[in-house]
């Protein structure tokens, strides 16, 4: 009955807008010893931290934490997610340095799959359900043409035309 202690404390989770971080390039059918990988880009005007974010394929069991440590991503910055950073670096020795090793990185099916990015609150930031008919096979990546446009539009994706077959961590071809 005493109104002095009428206080309620609730945690409030602030989420990012969907599309704050998007999948920008997918290597689902690499050649040789190159590992599968996904490039993401920060479309926000501020730095965000990928700690506790999740990458997944089209399965619930494919969800993997991107980083358990602070992993800042600058505005317009890109990060490449993979299970084998050394093999990726040996395939693309001149690539920019932002590679995040994701233990158990989900296997991406060559016959079609999905790449889903979740923030630390489990909100979907981006989801791309790709098919091989969109491009990106036989050792070439699948590149997003416009990061601001719809991710599930097959016309917004094409096979990389770069001489190396992909542009991890760099501007798409």
N, C-alpha and C positions, 0 to 999 in steps of 0.2 A: 503494500500500500504506500510505501515511501517512494515518491517520484524522483528522489535524488539518485538512486541507483538504476533507473530505467534506461540502461544502455545495452545495445546489442552490437557485437563485433562480428563481422562476416568477412571472410577472404574474398577479394575481388580479383579475378584473373582478367587481365587486359590482353585481348588477342589482336593479332595483326589482321588487316584486311586480306581476304582471299586474293591471290595474285601478287602479294608483296614479294614473294620469291617464286620464280617459275623455272620449270625445266626448259633448258635452252638447247641442249644437244644430247643425243643418246647414242651410245655405241653398244648395240645389242648383238651384233654379229662380227666380232673382231677377227682379224687374221693372225696367224702365228701365235706368239706368246703374249700378245696384247690382252689385258683383262677387259672385261666389260666395265663401262663407266657411264656416269650421268653428269652433265654440267648443269649447274643451277646459277641463276643470276638474281641479284637483289635489285628490285625495281623501285625501292623506296628512296627517299632523299636523306636517309640517315643510316648509320651503321646499326646492324642488328646482330644478335649473337645466336649462332646455330646450336649452342649447347642444348641438349635434350630434344632437339628436333629429330624427326624420323623420316627415313626414306623407305619406300615399300614397292613391291611389284603388285600384281593383281591378287595376291593372297594375303590372308591375315597372318599366316606364319612367316611371310617374307618381310615383316616390319623389322627394321634395324635402326638403332640410334645412330645419328650422324656423328655426334661428338658428346663425350661425357665431360669434356673440359671446355673452357671458354673458346669459342671459335668465331671471332668477329668477321662479318662480311660487310665491306664498305658499300656505300651507295654506288650502284652500277657495277659492283664487284661480282666476280664469278668465282665459283669453287667447283672443283671436279671431285666427285665421290666415286670411290673404287675400293675393291678388296685388296689390290696389290699395287701400291704406289711406286715401288721400285720397278716393276715391269712396265708400268705406264710411263714413267720417266725415261726408261731406256728406249721405248718406242718413240717418244716425243721429247728428245733431250732439250730442246729450246723452249718448251712450254713454260708459261708463267708458274710461279711457285705455289699457288693455292690448290693443293691436293689434300683431300681429307680421306684418310684411311678409315673405311667403315668395315669392321670385322663382320664376316658373314653377309657381305653385300648381296642383296637378292639376285638370283639368277634371272636374267631377262630372256624370255623365249623368242627364238628367231621367227616363230610363226605368228607372233603378235602377243602383246602383253600390256601392262600398264606401268607407269612410273607415277607414284603418288608422294608428295612432300607434305608432311604434317609439321606444324609448329609445336612448341613445348606444351601447349594446352590441348594437343590432339586435334586441332582445327586443320582442315585441308587447305593448304596454300595453293597447290596446283595438282592437277591430275591429268595425265595424258595416256589415253588408251590407243596405242599405235598398232598398225598393221604393216607387214613387209611391203605391201603395195604402195605405202607412202614413200618408200626409199630407204636408204641406209642399210645396205647389206653387203656381203662379200668384202668385209674389211673397211667399209666406208661408214661414217656416222650419219645419223638422221639429224638434220639441223632445223631449228625453228626459224622461220623467215622473219616474223615480227613478234617479239616477246610480249607486246601489249595486246596482240590479237588472240582469239580463242585457241586454246591448246589442243582441242580435239577436232579441229578442222584439218582434214588431210591436205588442203591446199596451202596451209600455213607451215608445211614441213617438206623438206627435200633432201636428197642425198648430197653430202658435202662434195664440193668440186675442188677442194684444196688438193694440192699435189700429194700430200701425206694421207689423204682420205678422211681427215678430220681436223678440227681446230680446238682441241681441249684447252680451256682457260683463255681463249683468244676470240676475237671477233669471228662470227660465222662467215663462211665463204659466200 
